Amino acid sequence: MNMNENTSVAKADDLELTEAWDKVFPISNKVHHRKVTFVNRYGVTLAADMYTPVDAEGSLPAIAVSGPFGAVKEQSSGLYAQQLAERGFLTIAFDPSFTGESGGMPRRVASPDINTEDFSAAVDFLSVQPDVDAERIGILGICGWGGIAIQAAINDPRIKATVASTMYDMTRVTANGYFDADNSAEKRNANRKALVEQRTEDFRNGKYMRAGGVVDPLPDDVPQFVKDYHAYYKTPRGFHPRSGNSTDGWNSTSSLPFMNFKFFEYAHELNNAVLIVHGDKAHSYYFGKAVFAMLRGDNKQMLTVKDATHCDLYDRLDKIPFDEISAFYNEYLLKP
């Protein structure tokens, strides 16, 4: 048989999924929880936790959640998904391709294309669930996945409402450095040279060098936001053994495509609703403000959380504006 004549969707791999509750947040008695899997357009099987309100009836609005960048669904995304399920939505929190319990080789590699596709694959899955209203699907991305969520919504009009919480623009920060401090061809070319030399070494050695997760122990002179990352990922508050940020990080060459790819080129063409949520004390606040300025239409909102840092919006229930996020989804995921 000519394999190029095969038009089948890839079959889901039989993933090894942990059935025990191993999240960094407590389980809620207001939701039902189960593990699910689905396949993206590149044939990678994604693992997700599904949260359903205990009193759910009929077809529900649904939300797919992922992030932060380098985290797993047992961390912030699962907390967001469970909180939104308590408010009446069917939700899934998924591990991106090549990470956590999801499939794909090599492990811990990121891709601006494949990771954007992961959100659309989640929409594929939700669209065919019997208890989901396919016309009322939204997504939510945290940290680097906030920017990826908006990028996915630009390309996928099935996504009726998008929330980006404490977002990064991963293409901008990778190409330009934090606060655009390394925004020069000279610095980018030096970075590219080092990364492709590492590619050669990886191929020669038959394995990938890891970039390292959040630095531990902390040097005295690191910026406050790095201390905040450490306080989440490296302590019982947020540590998880499958999380790259908690352990040894991404493959060191994963950043290469993000230097050669620019998000939000067509942000002005995004017709569906967007809510950007950011803390005014977050080092990443400039990403949210810049992307919000690119969006068009009166269904675009920016919510600034007073006195909140970047990591406050990972898990601080006294800071994350879940009621406002829920109200946004209720407004834009109305029955047609």
C-alpha positions in Angstrom: 0.0 0.0 0.0 1.2 3.5 -0.8 1.2 5.1 2.7 0.6 8.5 1.1 -2.9 7.4 0.2 -3.8 7.0 3.9 -5.9 9.9 4.9 -6.8 8.6 8.4 -6.5 10.7 11.5 -3.6 9.3 13.6 -4.6 6.7 16.2 -4.2 7.8 19.8 -1.3 6.2 21.6 -1.9 4.2 24.7 -0.4 6.6 27.2 0.6 5.8 30.8 -1.7 8.0 32.8 -1.6 8.5 36.6 -5.1 7.9 38.0 -4.2 9.0 41.5 -4.8 12.7 42.3 -1.3 14.2 42.1 -2.1 17.8 41.6 -0.5 20.7 43.6 -4.0 21.9 44.5 -6.8 20.1 46.4 -9.6 18.2 44.6 -13.0 19.9 44.6 -16.2 18.1 45.6 -18.1 20.4 43.2 -16.7 18.7 40.0 -16.3 15.3 38.5 -12.7 14.5 37.3 -11.4 12.0 34.8 -8.4 11.6 32.4 -8.9 11.9 28.6 -6.7 11.8 25.5 -6.9 13.1 22.0 -4.6 13.4 19.0 -3.4 16.6 17.3 -2.9 17.2 13.6 0.7 16.1 13.8 -0.2 12.7 15.3 0.8 13.5 18.9 -1.5 12.1 21.6 -2.3 14.7 24.2 -3.3 13.9 27.8 -5.8 16.0 29.7 -7.8 16.2 32.9 -11.5 16.8 32.3 -13.5 18.6 34.9 -17.3 18.6 34.8 -19.7 20.3 37.2 -21.4 17.7 39.4 -24.9 19.1 38.7 -24.3 19.5 34.9 -27.2 18.9 32.6 -27.5 19.2 28.8 -24.8 20.6 26.5 -22.3 22.8 28.3 -20.0 25.5 27.2 -16.4 24.2 27.3 -13.0 25.7 27.9 -9.5 24.2 27.1 -6.7 25.3 29.4 -2.9 25.0 29.2 0.2 26.6 30.7 2.4 28.0 32.1 5.2 27.5 29.6 7.2 24.6 31.0 4.5 23.5 33.5 2.1 20.6 33.5 -1.6 20.2 33.9 -1.2 19.2 37.6 -0.1 22.8 38.3 -1.8 26.1 37.4 -3.8 25.0 34.4 -5.5 22.3 36.4 -6.4 24.8 39.1 -7.9 27.2 36.5 -9.8 24.3 34.9 -11.2 23.1 38.2 -12.2 26.6 39.3 -14.0 27.3 36.0 -15.8 23.9 36.2 -17.1 24.9 39.6 -18.7 27.9 37.8 -20.5 25.7 35.3 -18.2 25.0 32.4 -16.9 21.7 31.2 -13.1 22.1 31.1 -10.0 20.3 30.2 -6.4 21.1 31.3 -4.0 19.4 28.9 -0.2 18.8 28.7 1.3 20.2 25.5 2.9 17.9 23.0 6.2 16.3 24.2 5.6 17.2 27.8 4.0 15.8 31.0 1.8 12.8 30.3 1.3 13.7 26.7 3.0 11.8 23.9 5.6 12.7 21.3 9.3 12.4 20.9 11.7 13.9 21.7 10.6 14.9 25.1 10.6 18.5 26.3 10.7 20.2 23.0 8.6 23.3 22.2 7.3 24.5 18.9 5.4 27.7 18.1 3.5 25.8 15.4 2.8 22.5 17.1 1.9 24.1 20.4 -0.6 26.5 18.7 -2.0 23.4 17.1 -2.4 21.7 20.5 -5.1 24.3 21.4 -7.0 23.6 18.1 -6.7 19.9 18.7 -8.3 20.4 22.1 -11.2 22.2 20.3 -11.4 19.2 17.9 -11.9 16.9 20.9 -14.3 19.1 22.8 -16.4 19.7 19.6 -17.5 16.1 19.4 -18.2 15.4 23.1 -21.9 14.7 23.7 -22.1 17.0 26.7 -20.4 20.0 25.0 -22.1 22.6 22.8 -19.7 22.9 19.9 -20.7 26.5 19.2 -19.7 27.5 22.7 -16.0 26.7 23.1 -13.3 28.9 24.6 -9.6 28.5 25.6 -7.4 29.9 28.3 -3.7 30.1 28.3 -1.4 31.0 31.2 2.1 32.6 31.0 3.7 31.6 27.6 0.5 29.7 26.8 -1.5 33.0 27.1 0.2 34.3 23.9 -0.1 30.9 22.3 -3.8 30.9 23.1 -4.3 34.2 21.3 -2.3 33.0 18.3 -4.5 29.9 18.2 -7.7 32.0 18.3 -6.4 34.1 15.4 -6.3 31.0 13.3 -9.3 29.1 14.6 -12.7 30.9 14.6 -14.3 27.9 16.4 -12.7 29.5 19.5 -15.4 31.9 20.5 -13.6 33.4 23.6 -10.0 33.5 24.7 -8.5 34.4 28.0 -4.7 35.1 28.3 -3.6 35.2 31.9 -0.3 36.7 33.0 0.8 36.2 29.3 4.2 36.1 27.6 4.9 36.6 24.0 7.4 33.7 23.7 8.6 34.8 20.2 9.4 38.3 21.4 11.2 37.3 24.6 13.2 34.6 22.8 14.3 36.9 20.0 14.8 40.1 22.0 15.4 39.0 25.6 13.6 40.3 28.6 12.4 43.9 28.2 13.9 43.8 24.7 17.4 44.2 26.2 19.0 41.9 23.5 17.1 43.2 20.5 19.9 43.3 18.0 20.9 41.2 15.0 24.3 40.8 16.6 23.0 39.2 19.7 20.4 37.1 17.9 23.1 35.7 15.6 25.4 34.9 18.5 22.5 33.1 20.1 21.7 31.2 16.9 25.3 30.2 16.5 25.5 28.7 20.0 22.2 26.9 19.6 23.0 25.3 16.3 26.4 24.2 17.7 24.5 22.5 20.4 22.3 20.9 17.8 25.4 19.3 16.3 26.5 18.1 19.7 23.1 16.6 20.5 23.1 14.7 17.2 26.6 13.5 17.8 25.8 12.3 21.3 22.4 10.9 20.4 20.6 12.8 23.2 19.5 16.3 23.9 21.0 18.6 26.5 18.5 20.1 28.8 18.5 23.9 29.5 17.7 23.5 33.2 14.5 24.4 35.0 14.1 27.3 37.4 17.5 28.0 38.9 18.1 26.3 42.2 19.7 27.2 44.6 19.0 30.9 43.9 21.9 33.2 43.5 21.6 36.4 45.6 21.6 38.7 42.6 18.7 37.3 40.6 15.7 39.5 39.7 12.6 39.3 41.9 10.6 37.6 39.2 13.1 34.7 39.2 12.7 34.4 43.0 8.9 34.3 42.4 9.3 31.5 39.9 11.5 29.6 42.5 8.8 30.1 45.2 6.3 28.4 42.9 8.1 25.7 41.0 10.8 24.7 43.5 8.7 24.5 46.7 5.8 22.4 47.8 3.5 25.2 46.7 3.9 24.2 43.0 6.6 21.6 42.5 5.7 18.7 40.3 8.1 16.0 39.2 6.8 16.0 35.6 7.2 19.8 35.2 10.2 21.0 33.3 10.3 24.2 35.3 10.4 22.2 38.5 13.1 19.9 37.2 15.6 20.1 34.3 13.7 22.2 31.8 13.3 22.2 28.1 15.8 20.8 25.6 18.3 23.6 25.2 17.7 24.0 21.5 13.9 24.4 21.9 14.1 28.1 21.7 15.5 28.1 18.1 12.1 28.2 16.2 10.8 30.9 18.5 13.6 33.2 17.3 12.5 32.7 13.7 8.7 33.0 14.2 6.7 36.0 15.1 3.3 35.8 16.8 0.4 38.2 16.3 1.1 39.3 12.8 -2.7 39.0 12.1 -3.9 39.9 15.6 -6.0 42.8 14.1 -8.0 40.2 12.1 -9.2 38.3 15.3 -12.9 38.8 15.4 -13.8 36.7 18.4 -13.6 37.9 22.0 -10.4 38.2 24.0 -9.7 39.0 27.7 -6.1 39.7 28.8 -5.6 39.4 32.5 -2.4 40.8 34.0 -1.0 42.0 37.3 0.3 45.5 37.5 3.4 44.3 39.4 4.2 41.5 36.9 7.5 41.7 35.0 5.6 40.4 32.0 2.9 43.1 32.0 4.4 44.7 28.9 3.6 41.7 26.9 -0.1 41.9 27.7 -0.3 45.6 27.1 1.5 45.3 23.7 -0.7 42.5 22.4 -3.9 44.2 23.6 -2.9 47.3 21.6 -2.9 45.1 18.5 -6.4 43.8 18.9 -9.4 45.4 17.3 -13.1 45.4 18.3 -15.2 46.2 21.4 -15.2 42.5 22.4 -11.5 42.8 23.5 -10.8 43.6 27.1 -7.8 44.0 29.4 -8.2 43.4 33.1 -5.3 44.7 35.3 -5.1 43.1 38.8 -3.8 45.5 41.3 -0.7 44.6 43.3 -0.4 41.2 41.5 2.9 39.8 40.3 3.3 37.3 37.4 3.2 34.3 39.6 0.4 35.5 41.8 -1.8 34.7 38.9 -0.6 31.1 38.9 -2.4 30.0 42.0 -3.4 32.9 44.3 -7.1 32.5 44.7 -7.3 35.9 46.4 -5.7 37.4 43.3 -6.9 35.5 40.2 -10.2 37.2 39.2 -12.1 33.9 38.5 -15.5 35.6 38.8 -14.6 38.2 36.2 -13.1 35.5 33.9 -16.3 33.4 34.3 -18.5 36.5 33.5 -16.4 37.1 30.3 -17.0 33.5 29.2 -20.7 33.6 30.1 -21.0 36.8 27.9 -19.3 35.4 24.9 -20.2 31.8 25.1 -23.9 32.5 25.1 -26.2 30.1 23.3 -26.6 31.3 19.7 
